Amino acid sequence: MPTRRGGSLAAAGPLSSRRQKNSSVHRDPNRPPRTPLRATEVRKRLESLALALVLAAQAPRSPKFPRRTLLAALRNLLKAAASTGTLTSSRSTSTRGPSRRQLSRVTETLDQGRLQRKITWTLRAQVRPWIPSTPVDVAIDFHLVPYAGDPHRTEQILASKAKQGTNRFHGYSTVAIVQGDRRLTFGLRAVRSPGHLLSVVRRHLKDAQQLGLKVRWLLLDREFYCGEVIEFLRASGLHAVMPVRAGSKMRARWEKGRRSFALLHTMQSKAGAVSFRVQVVKRYKKGRRGEHGVESLFYVVIGPRLPPAKLRALYRGRLGIEATFRIAESARARTTSRRPVYRLLLMALAILVENEWIILQLMHATERCRDRKGYRLREELLRFEHLLTLLLTGLRFALGEILEVRSAGPPPKFVQRMLGGTRGTSRRITTNY
């Protein structure tokens, strides 16, 4: 037996009772190890989800394509998403599958109404096993994707503040569960016009109801600040928070003082005068972003009045949705198409990939621990870039990859002179990935 001081751990067994008692991670020796995540599994999981979108979104009187053609089109779209490229660039580097024109015909026969319904059903089916039984916060966000083409030659264009060299955008709204460090998106809709915001909020709330979600607080983006939405939320009895789009005079009046306060504000809208409570939260900047002094934050609060610190912390949880959208943007294929339905499909595929990353993290990058959550997430095991690499590897294996570049004829004379080649010979450049 080891002595109290300086005793050998080998004599006490492989793991001492003290270490077993204080170990933060619980490992069951009788439980078999998890199956490792491989590129083929990532590809098959996303194919099974996304193939239903392409199959169900075909217009009623469109030509019927073989299943292998639809599957090839989907694989090339996923490859374009994983590499942030286009459908054309994805097909040009693949050795197997239909021609680029045949793949484009598949995307030209999409019906937006059918695609929107199937996006809703697919996202519900994806997140349904991970829905908590306790009340959760739900965030509705508004996203703008720049459109650099002629706005008169397309539809569903929104005007907004100039960004990335344009003031014309395609608008999308998402609804997601805010629960700790998880953001699962269960709804995506195209915003066709500025007056479409109220119907978007209604349909997102219907999505949450049909999923069986118990909404504790509804957190909305600044773009939903309008009288119609606020009046609807008050009539529905929901607890909601959204920022105020304050003008210069309103901001100058509310920024006075150093203490937080609440007031009753009346806004004129198309439906008439709407009155609601505004909470002004004051906090010290303390050198953040190189600034000092008092910062004022304005929130519309529909429901019970919250302490200033709790209100700010509650709405701060919605900021993770914007980070989630930035992650999804890195998995959205690019296009110059003027068809809104095709752009909606690319956005839906990006949301599906981002949701699947969160789910695979919970399945393969978590371990039990004696914590309040009961698990520990090891983000370094499966980052989003790693998931895209696995997806791209699986798709390259299925579609084939062009690993050499060969010119049809001899090189130009000046290239031949610079390279010191022989007249009449062709050169072969091989690239290994």
Buried (B, 14 or more C-beta within 10 A) or exposed (E): EEEEEEEEEEEBEEEEEEEEEEEEEEEEEEEEEEEEBEBEBBBEBBBEBBBBBBBBBBBEEBEEBEEEBBBBBBBBBBBBBBBBBBBBBBBEBBEEBBEBEBBBBBBEBBBBEBBBEBBBEBBBEBBEEBBEEEEBBBBBBBBBBBBEEEBEEBEBBBEBEEEEEEBBBBBBBBBBBBBEEBBBBBBBBBBBEEEBBBEBBEBBBEBBEEBEBEBBBBBBBEBBBBBBBBBBBBEEEBBBBBBBBBEEEBEEEBBEEEEBEBEEBEBEEEEEEBEBBBBBBBBEEEEEEEEEEEBBBBBBBBBEEBEBEEBBEBBEBBEBBBEBBEBBBBBBBBBEBBBBBBBBBBBBBBBBBBBBBBBBBBEBBBBBBEEEEEEBBEEEEBEBEBBBBBBBBBBBEBBEBEEEEEEEEBBEEEEBEEEEBEEEEEEEEEEEE
